[in-house]
Amino acid sequence: MSQPQTPAESEMAALIVQSLNLEDVDAAAIDPEAPLFGTGLGLDSIDALELALEISKRYGVQLRSDDPDNRRIFASLRALTAHVQANRPA
């Protein structure tokens, strides 16, 4: 693992595991810099939609499926957490 999760990343990791019912994934063991899709956590586009909905409900941050930055936003736990933190309503 590169670096340990920050508290915000730990919270996001727990949200990912809970909202996507990833029973066999330990949220604390998710590498914050590993890819969320494909080779990393193995999420797919349906998971991204579910996750976007949960993030919207919990943090008030809208993630649109047509956003050209989605590949960067959803690149890793660290990238997703940073995006949500930067775009949360005051």
C-alpha positions as a Python dict, from the first residue, in 0.01 Angstrom:
ca = {
    (1, 'M'): (0, 0, 0),
    (2, 'S'): (131, 342, -91),
    (3, 'Q'): (8, 563, 192),
    (4, 'P'): (-253, 506, 460),
    (5, 'Q'): (-605, 635, 406),
    (6, 'T'): (-688, 978, 542),
    (7, 'P'): (-999, 999, 765),
    (8, 'A'): (-1199, 1134, 470),
    (9, 'E'): (-1076, 847, 250),
    (10, 'S'): (-1169, 595, 520),
    (11, 'E'): (-1520, 740, 528),
    (12, 'M'): (-1545, 723, 148),
    (13, 'A'): (-1409, 367, 144),
    (14, 'A'): (-1677, 263, 394),
    (15, 'L'): (-1942, 432, 177),
    (16, 'I'): (-1818, 244, -131),
    (17, 'V'): (-1821, -94, 46),
    (18, 'Q'): (-2162, -31, 206),
    (19, 'S'): (-2342, 119, -94),
    (20, 'L'): (-2212, -146, -336),
    (21, 'N'): (-2254, -440, -94),
    (22, 'L'): (-1891, -546, -130),
    (23, 'E'): (-1904, -803, 151),
    (24, 'D'): (-1563, -949, 65),
    (25, 'V'): (-1385, -611, 63),
    (26, 'D'): (-1231, -460, 376),
    (27, 'A'): (-1282, -82, 345),
    (28, 'A'): (-968, -17, 549),
    (29, 'A'): (-765, -231, 308),
    (30, 'I'): (-854, -32, -5),
    (31, 'D'): (-535, 128, -135),
    (32, 'P'): (-622, 498, -173),
    (33, 'E'): (-424, 518, -497),
    (34, 'A'): (-533, 190, -657),
    (35, 'P'): (-780, 209, -948),
    (36, 'L'): (-1146, 175, -852),
    (37, 'F'): (-1237, 28, -1191),
    (38, 'G'): (-1090, -261, -1387),
    (39, 'T'): (-780, -409, -1228),
    (40, 'G'): (-812, -236, -890),
    (41, 'L'): (-1135, -269, -697),
    (42, 'G'): (-1305, -401, -1011),
    (43, 'L'): (-1604, -166, -1016),
    (44, 'D'): (-1812, -119, -1331),
    (45, 'S'): (-2035, 153, -1476),
    (46, 'I'): (-2340, 36, -1279),
    (47, 'D'): (-2134, 63, -960),
    (48, 'A'): (-2035, 416, -1062),
    (49, 'L'): (-2402, 515, -1093),
    (50, 'E'): (-2486, 363, -752),
    (51, 'L'): (-2188, 535, -598),
    (52, 'A'): (-2274, 871, -755),
    (53, 'L'): (-2624, 844, -607),
    (54, 'E'): (-2490, 769, -259),
    (55, 'I'): (-2235, 1051, -279),
    (56, 'S'): (-2511, 1290, -384),
    (57, 'K'): (-2728, 1182, -90),
    (58, 'R'): (-2453, 1191, 170),
    (59, 'Y'): (-2237, 1482, 55),
    (60, 'G'): (-2460, 1688, -174),
    (61, 'V'): (-2209, 1655, -459),
    (62, 'Q'): (-2356, 1582, -800),
    (63, 'L'): (-2158, 1343, -1020),
    (64, 'R'): (-2300, 1328, -1370),
    (65, 'S'): (-2252, 1027, -1596),
    (66, 'D'): (-2170, 1258, -1889),
    (67, 'D'): (-1894, 1447, -1706),
    (68, 'P'): (-1577, 1429, -1917),
    (69, 'D'): (-1372, 1432, -1595),
    (70, 'N'): (-1527, 1110, -1458),
    (71, 'R'): (-1225, 902, -1552),
    (72, 'R'): (-1010, 1132, -1337),
    (73, 'I'): (-1270, 1176, -1061),
    (74, 'F'): (-1325, 800, -1022),
    (75, 'A'): (-958, 708, -1083),
    (76, 'S'): (-896, 605, -723),
    (77, 'L'): (-1030, 637, -370),
    (78, 'R'): (-793, 933, -321),
    (79, 'A'): (-910, 1111, -638),
    (80, 'L'): (-1280, 1055, -562),
    (81, 'T'): (-1245, 1171, -202),
    (82, 'A'): (-1051, 1482, -307),
    (83, 'H'): (-1315, 1569, -566),
    (84, 'V'): (-1602, 1529, -320),
    (85, 'Q'): (-1421, 1728, -49),
    (86, 'A'): (-1347, 2010, -295),
    (87, 'N'): (-1706, 2026, -422),
    (88, 'R'): (-1911, 1983, -106),
    (89, 'P'): (-2164, 2259, -45),
    (90, 'A'): (-2056, 2495, 232),
}
